[in-house]
Amino acid sequence: MNWLSSLPSSKKAWALLALSAALFELIALYFQYVMALEPCIMCIYQRTVMLGLLGAGIVGYISPSNWLYKGTGLAIWGISSIWGWLIAREHINMQTTTDPFAFTCDIVPNFPSFMPLHEWLPAFFAATGDCGNIDWSFMNMSMPGWMEIIFAFYSLSFILIMAATIVGKSK
């Protein structure tokens, strides 16, 4: 438990968070540009959330001993990982529903008007695929199924580290 509570103060832990998120972003680009799989709006949202995890790792890495950097990194990590899991879960529902009116797959991402990422970097944020299509699977799970597992791991790691930190401080 002591080891878990010490992770937010470790540059290596924050670097691992950032590095793993960066690796997943590179894998997403590989799927898009090498394997020619077009990302849908939900894929773009999951990609954006993964950038949040990358950002959390960078913020925490800057100064893990400073409570402001550590706290900001932890907040971004928690929000991003849980939000990512929820988006992946919704994406799975879109792919598995038999009701054609159960969901809508937008064409243009719903980014804030002051930050139209899909216009600034369309090669990274433009959605060209259909949310209901299953164009790739591995071990009988589609991409959002794997993303649900990945985000669940990030979320569980965050929850365990936060619980260990809270328990450690109360002793």
C-alpha positions in Angstrom: 0.0 0.0 0.0 2.9 2.3 0.8 4.3 1.7 -2.7 1.0 2.7 -4.3 0.7 5.9 -2.3 4.3 6.9 -3.3 3.6 6.6 -7.1 2.2 10.1 -7.5 5.5 11.5 -6.2 7.5 9.5 -8.7 8.7 11.0 -12.0 9.0 7.4 -13.4 5.3 6.7 -12.7 4.2 9.9 -14.4 6.5 9.2 -17.3 5.0 5.7 -17.7 1.5 7.2 -17.8 2.5 9.7 -20.5 4.5 7.1 -22.4 1.7 4.6 -22.4 -0.8 7.1 -23.6 1.6 8.3 -26.3 2.0 4.7 -27.4 -1.8 4.3 -27.7 -2.0 7.5 -29.8 0.7 6.1 -32.1 -1.2 2.8 -32.4 -4.4 4.7 -33.3 -2.5 6.6 -36.0 -1.1 3.3 -37.3 -4.7 1.8 -37.5 -5.8 5.0 -39.3 -3.0 5.5 -41.8 -1.3 2.2 -42.2 -4.3 -0.2 -41.9 -6.7 2.4 -43.5 -9.3 2.1 -40.7 -11.4 5.3 -40.7 -12.0 6.6 -37.1 -15.6 7.4 -36.2 -16.7 10.2 -33.9 -16.5 7.9 -30.8 -13.0 6.9 -31.8 -12.0 10.6 -32.0 -13.5 11.2 -28.6 -11.5 8.3 -27.2 -8.4 9.6 -28.9 -9.0 13.0 -27.3 -9.4 11.4 -23.9 -6.1 9.5 -24.4 -4.5 12.9 -25.1 -5.9 13.9 -21.6 -4.0 11.0 -20.1 -0.9 12.0 -22.0 -1.3 15.5 -20.7 -1.8 14.2 -17.1 1.4 12.3 -17.3 3.3 15.4 -18.6 1.8 17.7 -15.9 2.6 15.2 -13.1 6.1 14.6 -14.5 7.0 18.3 -14.4 7.1 18.4 -10.7 5.7 15.4 -8.8 6.7 16.8 -5.5 4.7 20.0 -6.0 1.1 19.5 -4.8 -0.3 21.7 -7.5 1.2 19.7 -10.4 0.6 16.4 -8.7 -3.0 17.3 -7.9 -3.7 18.7 -11.4 -2.2 15.6 -13.0 -4.3 13.3 -10.8 -7.4 15.2 -11.6 -6.8 15.1 -15.3 -5.9 11.4 -15.0 -9.1 10.5 -13.1 -11.4 12.5 -15.4 -9.8 11.3 -18.6 -9.7 7.6 -17.6 -13.2 7.4 -16.4 -14.6 9.5 -19.2 -12.7 7.3 -21.7 -14.2 4.2 -20.2 -17.7 5.7 -20.4 -17.2 6.6 -24.1 -15.8 3.2 -25.0 -18.8 1.6 -23.2 -21.2 3.8 -25.2 -19.3 2.9 -28.4 -19.7 -0.8 -27.7 -23.5 -0.3 -27.2 -23.6 1.5 -30.6 -21.9 -1.5 -32.2 -24.0 -4.1 -30.6 -27.5 -2.7 -30.7 -30.0 -4.1 -33.1 -32.2 -1.0 -33.0 -31.1 1.3 -35.8 -32.7 4.3 -34.0 -31.0 3.7 -30.7 -28.1 6.0 -31.4 -26.8 8.6 -33.7 -23.2 8.9 -34.9 -22.4 12.5 -35.5 -20.2 13.4 -38.5 -18.5 16.5 -36.9 -17.0 16.2 -33.4 -18.7 18.3 -30.7 -15.6 20.2 -29.6 -16.1 23.6 -28.0 -16.4 26.4 -30.5 -13.3 28.1 -29.1 -11.3 24.9 -29.8 -12.3 23.2 -33.0 -9.6 20.6 -33.0 -11.2 18.8 -36.0 -10.6 22.0 -38.1 -7.1 22.7 -36.7 -5.8 19.2 -37.1 -8.1 17.2 -39.3 -5.5 14.5 -39.9 -5.8 13.7 -36.2 -9.3 14.7 -35.2 -11.6 14.4 -38.2 -14.1 11.6 -38.0 -14.6 9.8 -41.3 -15.9 6.4 -40.1 -19.2 5.0 -38.9 -19.7 4.3 -35.2 -21.7 1.1 -35.8 -19.1 -0.5 -38.1 -16.8 -3.2 -36.7 -13.8 -3.0 -39.1 -11.3 -4.7 -36.8 -11.4 -7.2 -34.0 -8.9 -9.2 -32.0 -9.9 -12.2 -29.9 -13.5 -11.6 -30.7 -13.4 -8.0 -29.4 -13.8 -4.8 -31.4 -11.6 -1.8 -31.0 -14.0 -0.2 -28.4 -14.0 -3.4 -26.4 -10.2 -3.2 -26.2 -10.4 0.5 -25.4 -12.9 -0.3 -22.6 -10.3 -2.6 -21.0 -7.5 -0.1 -21.5 -9.5 2.7 -19.9 -10.7 0.4 -17.1 -7.0 -0.3 -16.3 -6.2 3.4 -16.3 -9.3 4.1 -14.1 -8.6 1.2 -11.7 -5.0 2.3 -11.4 -6.1 5.8 -10.6 -8.7 4.6 -8.0 -6.2 2.3 -6.3 -3.5 5.0 -6.1 -6.0 7.6 -4.8 -7.2 5.1 -2.2 -3.7 4.2 -1.1 -2.8 7.9 -0.9 -5.9 8.7 1.3 -5.3 5.6 3.5 -1.6 6.5 3.8 -2.3 10.1 4.9 -4.8 9.0 7.5 -2.3 6.8 9.3 
